[in-house]
Amino acid sequence: MVNRLALAPVGAVVLSLLAVGLAPAVAADHHERRATSAIANASWSTRAQWRTGELKGLRVQAGSLVHQAPRLGKLHGRSYQVGSWTSPWSAPGFGLTQLIPTWEAVAEGDSAVTVQVRGQAADGALSSWDSMAEWTLDNPRLPRRSLSSQTDDLARVSVDTWQAATPLTQWQVRVRLYRNAATRPVVRLDRVGAMASALVPRGSTPTSSPGPAAGTVLDVPTFSQMTHSGHYPQWGGGGEAWCSPTSTAMVLAYYGLQPGPFPEITAGHADPQVDHTARLVYDHAYAGTGNWAFNTAYASTLTTGDTYVTRLPDLRAAEDFIGAGVPLVASVAFGRGQLTGAPISASNGHLLVIVGFEADGDVVVNDPAGSGNSAVRRVYDRDEFEDIWVNASGGVVYVINR
């Protein structure tokens, strides 16, 4: 970023630019890290910001969007009251190749939030409006799902990420709020935004130097995904499939959130909040719990601070969050021998929690792949970790503020 991403709210419309990169699923050889790219975050969450967009059937109430004289519409053949908000165009200042939208919303009972994006190329060509998500918290009539089969000549949807075929100069997001016309449950949009990235080929980048958070370790509880192996096949089956909800549950537990009880979870399950989280982040189209935006959207229903997905260039940027008391869920991937001390030999996609740093700058994590809770806390070499994090996802993290 020109200024590093704000540790507190994501309120400004354009937050920042960042040097970062992206790589294939499995990290490459040591020291061969992505060359710099750019990233810009845009977000809307205040009365003044909502009014820069187009409101239809919605109004601003206490800083959030709620229904006002909504029209009738259909979703999966059923009638709902619906209102929409369309953002102004956001120009990141570079040609974006990826966009990851995130949102904070309340959707009680028979209600839903849908999220669409579109972009524009330098020659003025417009993409279609592509649907990213139909999100509900706990609505059996409308299971939450991504919509990843769409493609046009400018971009395509891949679960939680919108990928441009050629660089685009600006983008928009459109959100619709649906509610049952008879019961009129609460459905509300508190924030929506997206991270735009411009990705470049692999380059060579030195390991970051330790900063002021060296020697700081946050007391984040340890949960193992492996102790849930075989749990609830309808939500992914636990074990190797649950790294993301287990990581999200650890951060929420650190804040003292998600205390239970969890009546839908079989009595006697250890750490039932992990099973509960998996249920409420499960993507019924993708058939998995690793949808980045679904994890932050669920976390936002329990927090008062902003929750979102972004990228960081290196561990020095992550230290700013640790110093502010904010653990980070990080997306990594690695081949055999690329992460010394890891509980699994390789992974082409894994989530874990950065909880702090040793005095020498090595990274302290809660790695949910540990065989049990006592095997989750790990210390990884700073150089190795930056390679398998920046190369795998461009430094993707979930930021969950209390």
Helices and strands as residue ranges (DSSP letters): E 14-17, E 38-44, H 47-50, E 54-56, E 58-61, E 64-67, E 71-75, E 78-86, E 96-107, E 111-120, E 130-135, E 145-146, E 155-158, E 161-168, E 170-179, E 187-198, G 226-228, G 233-235, G 239-242, H 243-254, H 272-281, H 292-300, E 307-311, H 315-323, E 328-334, E 347-357, E 363-366, G 373-375, E 377-380, H 382-393, E 396-400
